[in-house]
Amino acid sequence: MNLLSLFHKVDKENRRSIFNLIEPNPAARILDLGCGDGSFALQVAECAGSKDVWGVDFLENMCQVARKKGVNACCADLNGKFPFENESFDVVHANQVIEHLIDTDNFVREIHRILKPDGYSIISTPNLASLHNIFSLFLGKQPFSAHISNEVILGNSFDPKQGLKHESKGTIHIRIFAPEALKELFEYNGLKVEQFIGAGYYPFPGKIAAVLSKIDRTHAVYITMKARKQRRSLY
């Protein structure tokens, strides 16, 4: 199995782990941040049993495709204010998005603002503390997910994308999180972390990686976090 093939398998495993965190709720209003063409937003909504699906992407052509699929998609910069009213959504999801943003505090505060009381967010991102990143640092190489150039992928000869140009500005990783850092960022901005899971465990494949990522989520390839907006106390 080559590295790119392993990457795609782990990506699918990570998406399955996201589905497992979705709570059944046909009445849920669901928002996918960085929705792309809307395909994954619809899958997330299907897990909840809901048809009230919304999305945001920074590319208008992606939003147009998403709208044709039935997603209420709009174009916006996720470093700024989200184009929604306070307490508008039951679920806010973002897969492989936060690492591309500059103003991550604003991103989390906006998630908190638009979530209804007792609503939750599911955020998934590459893990800076993954085993393969630790091994890369030990050898004096750049972590796989930490980009140092806005033009080309450099710094790690093990990376199958080494030397390739970034597909667009939107594919550049700006901030990469270790598990504890991601948890503290969300709790600092008012969201209570309920679950933390890992997916993938390079260089191990398949079932071995699945077991290892459950035993040692701290060093998994991807970290996925579920955080809830608390109801206001009446006292």
N, C-alpha and C positions, 0 to 999 in steps of 0.2 A: 504494500500500500504506500503510495507516494504522499508527500506532505500536504499537497493541495486536496487530495482525496480525503485524507484524514480531517483536514480543516472543515470540509463540507459536511462530513458525518457528525463532527462535534457541533457544528452550527445547528444541524437538525435536532440533535439531542438537547441542545440548549432551548430551542423553541418548544420542544415537548415539555421541558421542565417549567416553562412559562405557563403553558396550558394547565399544568397541574395546580397552579396557584390561583386560577380563576374560580371565583365562587359562582355557583348557579344562581341566576337572577334575571328572569326574562324582562323585568322592568328596568334593568340597569342602562344608564346612559354611559357609553364607553368612548373614550378619546385615545387615539393612538398618535403619539408625538413622533414625528419623523416617519410618517405613514407610507412614503413612497407611492407605489401604485395601488395601495389599499388592500392587497391580497392578505397580508398577515393580520391587518386590523379586522377583517371579516372573520378570520379564523379565531381570533381572540373573542370576538363577540359571539361566535357560534358556541364556544365553550361555556359562555354564560347563558346561552339561550336567548340572547337579545338581538334585536334588529336595529337598535338605535345607535348607529356607529358613526363616529366623527373622526376626523384626522387633520393633522397639520404637517405640511412639508415646506421646505424653503424653495422648492422648484415648482413653478406653476404647471409645467407640462405633466409632472407626476400627479399633481392634484386633479388635473383634468381627467387623467386615466382612472384615478380613484373614484371620481364622481360618477363616471360611466358604470362602475361596478356597484354603485349604491352607497358609497361612503360620502358623508357630508364633509368634504375636504376643503381647506382653505390654505392659502400661501402666507407664511409668516416666518419671522426670524425668532427662533427659540431662545436667543440671547436677550430678547426684549419682552414686553408685556404680551401675554397670550390674548388673542381676540375673543375672549369669552367672559361672561358675567361671573361674579363670585358664586361659589357653591353650585356649579352647573353640572358636575359629573360624579357618577358613582365609582368609576374606574378610570384611572389614567395610566397608560402603558407607554413605555419607551424602551425599545430594544436596540442596543448599539447606537445610542444617540448622545448621551451625556458626555462621552469622551471627545466629541467633536465641538463642544461648546466652550466659549471663553468665560461667560458669566454663569457659573454653575450655582452660585447662591441664588441668583435671580430665577434660574430654572426651577430649583426646588421650592422657592417661595411661591412661584406662580402655580406650581402643582398644588401646593397647600391651599392657595387662594381659591382655585376653581373646583377643588374637591368638596363634595357635600360632607357634613359631619358623619363620621363612621365610614366614609368612602376610603378607598385605598389606591395606592400606586404600586406598579410592578416595574422595576428598573433592572435592566440587564446590561452588563458592560464587560469588556476584557479585564482580566485580573492582573494587575501589576505584580502581585506576589505569587503568580503561578509558578509551578515547578520549572517549566521551560524558560521562563524569564529569569528565575534565580540562577539557573545553569548558565544562561547567556551572560549574566553579570559576572559570574565566577570566572568566565573565560575572557572577560574584558570586552564583551560585545554589548550592543544596545539591546534592551528588552524589545521583543517582537512588536509589541503594540505601542511603543513610544516613538513617535516620529520626530525627527530632528530637522528635517528640511520640508519646506512648503512646496518643493518641486519634485523630489525623487525620494524613494525609500532607500535609506543608507544605514550602515552601522552593524549589520548582522549577516554574515555570509551564510548562515544556516537558513535564513528567510527565503522562501521560494520567490518572493516578490522583490528581493534585493536588486537595486538598480533600475527598477521600473518607475515610471513617472506616476504620480497620483492621478487617479481618474478625473478628479475635480477637487476644488477647495473643500467641498463637503465631505470628502473621504479622509481628510487629514485628522489625526488624533491630536488634540490639544492638551487634555488633562486625563491621565490614567490613574485609576483608583485601586488601592489595596482594600480588602474587605473592611477593616476597621475605619478607614478614612471615609468610605462611602456611607457607612452606618452613622458616623458622627456628623457628617454633612447634613443628612436628612433629619437627624434628631435636633441638631442646632437650629434648623429651620422649621421645627414644629411638627414633624411627622414621627410617629412611633413605629420603630422597626419591629415587625412580628416574625418574619422568617428570612433566613439567609441560606441559599442553596448554591451548590457548584455544579458545573457541567463540563465534562471533558477532563482529561488528565494526560497531557502530552508527556512523553512520546507513546504512551500506552493506547492501544486501540480497543474499541468495542466494549465487551462486558467487563473486561479488567478495568478500563478507565471509568466505567459507570460505578463500579464498586469503590474504587479509590477516591472518586470525587465526592462520594457520600461520606466515606470515612474521614477524608481530609479535604473539606470544602475550601479551606484557607488557601490551598495551593492548586485549585482547579483552574482550568483554562478561562472559564467565564464565571462571574458571580452574578446572582440574581437575587434581588431583595424585594420583599413586600413590606410596605410601610403604610400605616393608617392615620387618617386625620381623626383626632379624638373629639368626641362630643363635648360641648361646653358644659361645665358644671353649673347646676342651678343654685349652688350655695357659694 
